Amino acid sequence: MSPQAVPVHVGPEAHPLIVEAVERGGGELVEPADARAVVWMGFGSPDFGTAVHDGVEWVQLPSAGVGHWLDSGAIDGRRTFTAAQGAYAPTVAEHALALMLAGARRIPECVRATSWDQEQRFGRPLMGSSVAIVGCGGIGQELIGLLEPFGVDVWAVTRSGREVPGAAHSLPASEVGQVWPVADHVVIGAPATSETAHLVDAGALSAMREHAWLVNIARGNLIDTDALVDALDRGVIGGAALDVTDPEPLPDGHPLWGHPRAVVTPHVSNPPEQMMANLSARVEENVRRFAAGEDLLGVVDARRGY
């Protein structure tokens, strides 16, 4: 092994694209016992504990969310863990835009129709509307760029309330209640933590505009599903477009399937081919940074839950 190369183990299986990314970043593939860094591509494998031994300083996880890893106790304070936060942002933001347009223009309702009822199926333009992005991280910022041609008024909600480029209004999470009554579209992009569970509850739904659409491309438990179904049944909001649900997978026969005010895609916002390409780029950059002693991208803060 080159004296400059970082010894990296890729497990539980060495995907060719990830191996190439490690090598491009200045790493060299090694067996678990010799590794200073681990790029882990699986979930729940019994080999994880063996691979992440006392000599491992850094672990790269494959997902943007880390709830599974925190719940299992895999993330500890003895080494640095990084997630794929932001790595998949362009692909997921594109899907969010598709869901927004589908809802605004009532595409699902038109597709399901079997008769020509034009008067009942006119949608609303996305152009010039008000869009709230709750949890405006990497995906949200990519979405702001995609929305720029539509001239929308963007409300960005982040944990700290920092100024988000491209947003007309930036609010802290503590003031999220301000966005429910002003947004034509509410996009949920927040991490799943104990603090954000059922962030969108019956109260939030009742505060939203009657024509507003709720879009979720984050995690299903950020929305109270029972409250959402009730709100859709009663026409409290215009509709919901969900790529994630609670429970997930959404059971056959669930009221959201086929609901006239709902669009459900089965967690497909990040196609596998593009996901692997995006993850490869993140792995390459983080291996390069680790070798150079620079700050890594996507460092997990266990206290915050992401």
Secondary structure per residue as TSV (DSSP state, phi and psi in degrees):
chain	resnum	aa	ss	phi	psi
A	1	M	-	360.0	137.1
A	2	S	-	-59.0	139.3
A	3	P	T	-63.1	-20.4
A	4	Q	T	-90.6	-16.4
A	5	A	S	-73.1	141.9
A	6	V	E	-87.1	124.8
A	7	P	E	-75.1	115.7
A	8	V	E	-125.0	132.4
A	9	H	E	-102.6	132.6
A	10	V	E	-109.3	121.3
A	11	G	E	-144.1	174.4
A	12	P	S	-72.0	-14.9
A	13	E	S	-127.8	144.4
A	14	A	-	-87.8	89.4
A	15	H	-	-65.2	131.9
A	16	P	H	-54.2	-42.2
A	17	L	H	-64.6	-36.8
A	18	I	H	-73.1	-39.1
A	19	V	H	-59.8	-45.5
A	20	E	H	-61.6	-39.3
A	21	A	H	-64.0	-42.3
A	22	V	H	-58.4	-45.5
A	23	E	H	-69.0	-38.8
A	24	R	H	-64.7	-32.0
A	25	G	T	-79.3	-5.2
A	26	G	T	102.2	17.3
A	27	G	E	-104.7	168.7
A	28	E	E	-134.6	132.7
A	29	L	E	-69.1	129.7
A	30	V	-	-136.6	169.2
A	31	E	-	-73.0	158.8
A	32	P	G	-52.2	-42.6
A	33	A	G	-62.9	-24.5
A	34	D	G	-98.9	2.1
A	35	A	-	-84.6	141.7
A	36	R	S	-99.1	-18.3
A	37	A	E	-139.6	149.3
A	38	V	E	-129.0	130.2
A	39	V	E	-106.3	112.6
A	40	W	E	-106.2	126.2
A	41	M	-	-106.7	0.6
A	42	G	-	-118.9	178.5
A	43	F	S	-128.5	130.8
A	44	G	S	71.7	13.5
A	45	S	-	-73.3	137.5
A	46	P	T	-65.2	-16.4
A	47	D	T	-76.6	-12.3
A	48	F	H	-60.4	-45.6
A	49	G	H	-62.9	-33.0
A	50	T	H	-73.5	-41.1
A	51	A	H	-67.2	-37.4
A	52	V	S	-94.8	79.5
A	53	H	-	-94.2	-176.3
A	54	D	T	-63.9	-24.2
A	55	G	T	-83.8	-5.3
A	56	V	-	-83.3	126.8
A	57	E	-	-98.1	-24.8
A	58	W	E	-147.2	138.6
A	59	V	E	-126.8	125.0
A	60	Q	E	-96.8	122.7
A	61	L	-	-96.2	157.0
A	62	P	S	-86.5	-15.7
A	63	S	-	-105.0	159.0
A	64	A	S	-78.4	-41.4
A	65	G	-	-83.8	147.0
A	66	V	-	-124.1	15.5
A	67	G	H	-55.8	-43.9
A	68	H	H	-58.0	-44.1
A	69	W	H	-71.2	-36.6
A	70	L	H	-68.6	-43.4
A	71	D	H	-63.2	-34.1
A	72	S	H	-81.6	-9.5
A	73	G	T	80.1	10.5
A	74	A	-	-68.3	-33.9
A	75	I	-	-84.3	117.8
A	76	D	-	-120.7	-179.5
A	77	G	S	-94.2	10.3
A	78	R	S	-91.3	-13.2
A	79	R	S	-152.0	170.1
A	80	T	E	-88.6	132.0
A	81	F	E	-113.5	138.1
A	82	T	E	-123.8	142.4
A	83	A	-	-107.7	178.1
A	84	A	-	-91.5	30.7
A	85	Q	T	-55.4	124.6
A	86	G	T	85.2	-18.0
A	87	A	T	-65.2	-32.3
A	88	Y	T	-100.7	8.8
A	89	A	H	-55.6	-47.6
A	90	P	H	-59.4	-41.8
A	91	T	H	-69.0	-44.0
A	92	V	H	-70.4	-37.4
A	93	A	H	-63.0	-37.1
A	94	E	H	-61.7	-41.2
A	95	H	H	-67.1	-39.0
A	96	A	H	-60.8	-41.1
A	97	L	H	-63.9	-40.8
A	98	A	H	-61.4	-42.6
A	99	L	H	-65.3	-39.5
A	100	M	H	-62.0	-46.8
A	101	L	H	-65.3	-39.6
A	102	A	H	-61.2	-42.7
A	103	G	H	-69.9	-47.5
A	104	A	H	-59.2	-39.8
A	105	R	T	-95.4	6.7
A	106	R	T	55.2	37.6
A	107	I	H	-61.0	-46.8
A	108	P	H	-59.2	-41.6
A	109	E	H	-62.6	-40.7
A	110	C	H	-67.1	-40.1
A	111	V	H	-65.0	-36.5
A	112	R	H	-77.6	-16.8
A	113	A	-	-66.4	150.3
A	114	T	S	-122.1	9.3
A	115	S	S	-144.9	158.5
A	116	W	-	-86.3	101.3
A	117	D	-	-126.9	69.4
A	118	Q	G	-59.0	-42.5
A	119	E	G	-61.7	-29.9
A	120	Q	G	-90.2	-2.4
A	121	R	-	-124.3	16.4
A	122	F	-	-72.9	131.2
A	123	G	-	-92.5	-164.8
A	124	R	-	-117.6	144.6
A	125	P	-	-71.9	144.2
A	126	L	S	-74.2	-31.2
A	127	M	T	-53.6	127.5
A	128	G	T	73.9	8.3
A	129	S	-	-83.9	176.8
A	130	S	E	-106.5	127.2
A	131	V	E	-123.3	123.7
A	132	A	E	-102.7	129.0
A	133	I	E	-113.1	106.3
A	134	V	E	-95.3	108.5
A	135	G	S	93.7	63.6
A	136	C	-	-91.8	73.7
A	137	G	S	-92.5	-139.2
A	138	G	H	-60.6	-44.7
A	139	I	H	-65.1	-45.5
A	140	G	H	-59.8	-41.6
A	141	Q	H	-68.2	-36.2
A	142	E	H	-63.7	-40.2
A	143	L	H	-65.0	-38.0
A	144	I	H	-57.6	-41.6
A	145	G	H	-62.9	-41.5
A	146	L	H	-67.6	-29.6
A	147	L	H	-82.7	-11.6
A	148	E	G	-53.8	-43.2
A	149	P	G	-64.6	-17.1
A	150	F	G	-88.4	-5.3
A	151	G	T	60.0	38.9
A	152	V	-	-83.3	159.7
A	153	D	E	-97.0	108.8
A	154	V	E	-97.3	128.3
A	155	W	E	-106.6	116.9
A	156	A	E	-107.9	125.8
A	157	V	E	-112.4	122.1
A	158	T	E	-126.6	168.9
A	159	R	S	-57.9	-44.3
A	160	S	S	-92.7	-18.7
A	161	G	-	82.2	16.7
A	162	R	-	-58.4	156.3
A	163	E	-	-69.5	122.9
A	164	V	-	-100.0	122.4
A	165	P	T	-56.5	132.7
A	166	G	T	90.0	-11.4
A	167	A	-	-93.3	137.1
A	168	A	S	-76.0	-27.1
A	169	H	E	-136.9	130.3
A	170	S	E	-122.0	123.9
A	171	L	E	-127.1	150.4
A	172	P	E	-77.6	159.7
A	173	A	G	-57.5	-29.7
A	174	S	G	-65.1	-17.6
A	175	E	G	-111.9	23.4
A	176	V	G	-59.4	-26.8
A	177	G	G	-57.9	-20.7
A	178	Q	G	-69.3	-25.2
A	179	V	T	-86.4	-24.9
A	180	W	T	-56.0	-46.8
A	181	P	T	-82.6	-5.0
A	182	V	T	-108.7	-14.7
A	183	A	-	-92.9	137.8
A	184	D	S	-82.1	-26.4
A	185	H	E	-137.4	132.6
A	186	V	E	-117.5	118.5
A	187	V	E	-106.5	124.8
A	188	I	E	-97.4	117.4
A	189	G	-	-130.7	16.4
A	190	A	-	-77.0	155.6
A	191	P	-	-71.1	156.0
A	192	A	-	-88.8	109.8
A	193	T	-	-134.6	176.1
A	194	S	T	-63.0	-28.6
A	195	E	T	-77.2	-26.9
A	196	T	T	-100.9	-3.4
A	197	A	T	-57.9	130.5
A	198	H	T	54.3	38.5
A	199	L	S	-54.2	-40.6
A	200	V	B	-98.8	99.4
A	201	D	-	-112.0	-170.2
A	202	A	H	-59.9	-37.4
A	203	G	H	-65.0	-43.9
A	204	A	H	-63.7	-42.9
A	205	L	H	-63.2	-40.7
A	206	S	H	-69.1	-22.6
A	207	A	H	-84.1	-12.6
A	208	M	S	-77.1	162.1
A	209	R	-	-67.6	150.3
A	210	E	T	-63.2	-28.3
A	211	H	T	-97.9	-0.9
A	212	A	-	-68.0	146.5
A	213	W	E	-110.1	138.4
A	214	L	E	-105.0	125.6
A	215	V	E	-119.1	128.8
A	216	N	E	-124.1	114.2
A	217	I	-	-122.4	21.2
A	218	A	S	-105.2	-91.8
A	219	R	-	-139.8	145.8
A	220	G	G	-62.5	-36.1
A	221	N	G	-76.8	2.2
A	222	L	G	-72.6	-16.5
A	223	I	B	-116.6	134.9
A	224	D	-	-74.9	104.0
A	225	T	H	-61.7	-43.4
A	226	D	H	-61.3	-42.4
A	227	A	H	-65.5	-36.2
A	228	L	H	-66.3	-46.6
A	229	V	H	-59.5	-42.2
A	230	D	H	-62.1	-42.9
A	231	A	H	-64.8	-38.1
A	232	L	H	-68.4	-42.8
A	233	D	H	-59.7	-37.9
A	234	R	H	-92.7	-0.7
A	235	G	T	71.1	27.4
A	236	V	S	-66.0	-37.2
A	237	I	S	-126.3	167.8
A	238	G	S	-67.5	-40.0
A	239	G	E	172.1	178.5
A	240	A	E	-137.6	135.2
A	241	A	E	-120.0	115.6
A	242	L	E	-125.0	125.8
A	243	D	S	-98.1	-12.5
A	244	V	S	-131.6	148.9
A	245	T	-	-140.6	167.2
A	246	D	S	-135.7	108.0
A	247	P	S	-78.5	164.9
A	248	E	S	-136.6	128.6
A	249	P	S	-62.5	151.3
A	250	L	-	-71.8	123.5
A	251	P	-	-63.0	149.1
A	252	D	T	-56.7	140.0
A	253	G	T	83.0	-0.2
A	254	H	-	-63.8	146.0
A	255	P	T	-57.7	-24.0
A	256	L	T	-71.3	-28.3
A	257	W	T	-67.6	122.2
A	258	G	T	78.7	3.2
A	259	H	-	-65.6	133.5
A	260	P	T	-62.8	-18.6
A	261	R	T	-107.4	14.0
A	262	A	E	-127.5	146.6
A	263	V	E	-124.2	125.2
A	264	V	E	-124.2	123.2
A	265	T	-	-113.9	137.2
A	266	P	-	-81.0	65.5
A	267	H	S	52.9	57.0
A	268	V	-	-120.2	19.2
A	269	S	S	-70.7	-13.3
A	270	N	S	-126.8	82.4
A	271	P	-	-56.4	141.2
A	272	P	H	-52.9	-41.7
A	273	E	H	-62.8	-46.6
A	274	Q	H	-72.0	-34.1
A	275	M	H	-58.8	-45.2
A	276	M	H	-67.8	-36.9
A	277	A	H	-64.9	-42.7
A	278	N	H	-67.8	-40.4
A	279	L	H	-65.7	-37.7
A	280	S	H	-59.3	-42.8
A	281	A	H	-63.0	-40.3
A	282	R	H	-66.3	-43.4
A	283	V	H	-61.4	-45.7
A	284	E	H	-57.9	-46.7
A	285	E	H	-66.1	-41.0
A	286	N	H	-71.6	-34.3
A	287	V	H	-64.6	-41.8
A	288	R	H	-60.5	-44.7
A	289	R	H	-66.4	-40.3
A	290	F	H	-62.2	-43.0
A	291	A	H	-64.6	-33.6
A	292	A	H	-89.2	-3.5
A	293	G	T	73.8	24.5
A	294	E	-	-94.5	165.6
A	295	D	-	-62.3	136.8
A	296	L	-	-85.9	156.1
A	297	L	T	-87.0	138.7
A	298	G	T	76.2	30.1
A	299	V	B	-63.0	132.1
A	300	V	-	-83.4	131.8
A	301	D	-	-105.5	101.8
A	302	A	T	-60.8	-30.8
A	303	R	T	-66.7	-36.9
A	304	R	T	-83.5	-24.5
A	305	G	T	92.0	15.9
A	306	Y	-	-162.3	360.0
